[in-house]
Amino acid sequence: VDAEFGWAFAKATLGAGHSLPLAGTAFLSVTDREKPRLVPIAERLAALGFDLIATQGTAAFLAARGFAVEPVLKVHEGRPNVVDMLKKREIQLIINTPLGRRGKDDQLAIRREALVRHITTITTIPGAAAAVAARTERSTQAPTRSGGMRASSSRTCSRVTCDEVVEVGPARTSST
């Protein structure tokens, strides 16, 4: 619970055992109907320093609006594809709203790999908007009100990549 929605969402996400990445690459793949609603989300992700990659249709839509976005193949389109990138830990955040049979098959493969690799996956535009709001608020201030939460960043590195994680715990109180 928090007075600011972004922090409340971040706390709920962390409480459910998930994390919101602080940096890296965001994979975007949304239905045609949802592409216009993706623009402000992509703007915020880019402003936070995320690299954007997307399936062909989503990449073309975003590139036409001035975004620097790299296209990536869907699972059924060949290799290397998004699942290959997940296996190499080249993606830290997934925003994927599938439609139709192939979309569901792709989502299943993506979701399965994301679960194995502990990569945050968001399957709705409202959920994506909430996650970027949480990430934006988290980057500007840490709630410290009585009964609030404190946030600190730590970095875990392996040979392949570094993953930044936010740890949330009880607010620190001053003894003065």
Residue pairs with C-beta under 8 A, 6 or more apart in sequence:
1 8
1 11
2 8
2 11
2 143
2 148
2 149
3 145
4 137
4 143
5 130
5 133
6 130
6 133
6 134
6 135
6 136
6 137
6 138
7 134
7 137
7 138
7 143
7 149
9 130
9 131
9 133
9 134
10 20
10 134
10 135
10 137
10 138
10 151
10 166
10 168
11 149
11 168
13 19
13 20
13 120
13 131
13 134
14 20
14 166
14 168
18 120
19 118
19 120
19 165
19 166
20 93
20 120
20 131
20 134
20 135
20 138
20 166
21 92
21 93
21 120
21 135
21 163
21 164
22 135
22 138
22 139
22 153
22 164
22 165
22 166
23 48
23 49
23 50
23 92
23 164
24 50
24 51
24 91
24 92
24 93
24 161
24 163
24 164
25 50
25 51
25 52
25 53
25 90
25 91
25 92
25 93
26 45
26 50
26 51
26 52
26 53
26 91
26 92
26 93
26 94
26 95
27 53
27 54
27 72
27 82
27 85
27 91
27 93
27 94
27 95
27 96
28 38
28 42
28 52
28 53
28 54
28 55
28 58
28 62
28 69
28 95
28 96
29 54
29 55
29 58
29 74
29 82
29 95
29 96
29 97
29 98
29 106
30 37
30 38
30 58
30 95
30 96
30 97
30 125
31 97
31 98
31 99
31 103
32 57
34 97
34 125
35 57
35 58
35 61
37 125
37 129
38 58
38 61
38 62
38 95
38 125
38 128
39 62
39 65
40 129
41 95
41 125
41 128
41 129
41 132
42 52
42 62
42 67
42 69
44 132
44 133
44 135
44 136
45 52
45 93
45 132
46 52
46 67
46 68
48 132
48 135
48 136
48 139
50 92
50 93
51 68
51 70
52 62
52 67
52 68
52 69
52 70
53 59
53 69
53 70
53 71
53 72
53 82
53 85
53 91
54 62
54 69
54 70
54 71
54 72
55 71
55 72
55 73
55 74
55 82
56 71
56 73
56 74
56 77
58 69
59 69
59 70
59 71
59 72
60 71
62 69
63 69
72 80
72 81
72 82
72 85
73 79
73 80
73 81
73 82
74 81
74 82
74 102
74 106
75 81
75 82
75 83
75 105
75 106
75 109
75 110
76 102
76 105
76 106
82 91
82 106
82 110
83 109
83 110
83 113
85 91
86 94
86 110
86 113
86 114
86 117
86 119
87 113
87 117
88 160
89 117
89 158
89 160
89 161
89 163
90 161
91 119
92 119
92 120
92 163
93 119
93 120
93 122
93 131
94 110
94 114
94 119
94 120
94 121
94 122
95 122
95 128
96 106
96 107
96 110
96 121
96 122
96 123
97 123
97 124
97 125
98 104
98 106
98 107
98 123
107 123
110 121
111 121
113 119
114 120
114 121
115 121
120 131
122 128
122 131
138 151
138 166
142 149
142 150
142 151
142 152
143 149
143 150
143 151
143 171
144 150
144 171
144 172
145 171
146 171
146 173
147 171
148 171
149 168
149 169
149 170
149 171
150 168
150 169
150 170
150 171
150 172
151 166
151 167
151 168
152 166
152 167
153 164
153 165
153 166
153 167
154 164
154 165
154 167
155 162
155 163
155 164
155 165
156 162
156 163
156 164
156 165
157 163
